[in-house]
Amino acid sequence: MPALQIKSVTARRIARLAARRRRTPQRVLDAALAAGLDYEEWFQREVAKGLAELDAGKALSHEQMLKNQVRRKAAFVRSLAKAA
C-alpha cells in the first residue's frame, strides 16, 4: 500500500486536538479516520439501499412526500402541545 500524506494544515489541527485532549497525534488521527470511514461506509450503504428501493419501484412522488411531511409536522406539533 502506498504511503499516505497529510496536509500540513491538517497535521497542525491534529496536533492541536491531541494537545487539548492529552492524547498522541496518532491516537487522534486513528479516531478521526475511524469515525470518518464509519460514516462513509454507512452513507454508501444507505445510498445503495435507496437506489435498490427505486429500482424496485418503491419511490414516493413529490406530492406523496409533501403529504407525509405535513402529517409528520402536525403530529410533532400535537406532541409539543401535549407536553406543554
Long-range contacts (C-beta under 8 A, 24 or more apart in sequence): none
